[in-house]
Amino acid sequence: MRMKTSDEDLALAAQNGDEQAFASLLARQYDRLFRLCFRLTGTQHDAEDLTQDICAALPAKLASYKRQSKLTTWLYRVAVNAAHDRRRKHASHTKAADGWGDWEINRQAVLSETADRADWLITAMNALSDDLRDTLALVLDDMTHAEAADILGISEGTVSWRLSEARKYLKSLKEKEDV
């Protein structure tokens, strides 16, 4: 009968490919292994993940079991090593990711500042005369002075003058707001 078979004998049978022996061994040891993993990790979720990782690797790891100690002692060593490996991997990942949070915060701040500037510019442009606003809008849309002049039916010099006037107005508006 299987129940009288020792864990060590089940482990040796599982090493030789006996799937039923492996299933019996796992059934006997799973709860004990989970409890240890819970104590090692501190959370149910992490304990479940660690226990599943150990169980998935156990068929290959059983090849290293030499019956020099009780199976539970060997299994606990496997679990502790797996927990250490997981902590090291997490620490490496955390170290590698360190600074990305700051980078993202800075990126979001730049995006927000850029959006605020764009909102301010759109609002300020509404205070410009139609001629100045149209000229500024075309040049801000990456058109050359020549292209803007052609679209508006004016000379390039007039485009330059209008841009100068728009800049002066926007600068004075910004200075008034900053005071």
Residue pairs with C-beta under 8 A, 6 or more apart in sequence:
2 20
2 24
5 13
5 21
5 24
6 71
7 25
7 28
7 29
7 70
7 71
7 72
8 67
8 70
8 71
10 21
10 22
10 24
10 25
10 28
10 71
11 21
11 25
11 62
11 65
11 67
11 71
12 65
12 67
13 21
13 22
14 21
14 22
14 25
14 59
14 62
15 62
15 63
15 65
22 58
22 59
22 62
25 71
26 55
26 58
29 71
29 72
29 75
30 51
30 55
32 72
32 75
33 51
33 54
33 55
33 75
33 79
34 47
34 48
34 51
36 76
36 79
36 80
37 46
37 47
37 48
37 50
37 51
37 54
37 79
37 83
38 44
38 47
40 47
40 50
40 79
40 80
40 83
41 47
41 50
41 83
41 86
46 86
50 79
50 82
50 83
50 86
53 82
53 86
54 78
54 79
54 82
57 82
58 78
61 78
65 71
65 74
120 174
121 170
124 170
124 173
124 174
125 133
125 136
125 137
125 170
126 133
127 169
127 173
128 136
128 166
128 169
131 162
132 162
132 165
132 166
132 169
133 166
134 152
135 148
135 152
135 159
135 162
135 163
135 166
136 162
136 163
136 166
138 147
138 148
138 151
138 152
139 145
139 148
139 159
139 163
143 151
145 156
145 159
145 160
145 163
146 156
148 159
149 155
149 156
149 158
149 159
152 159
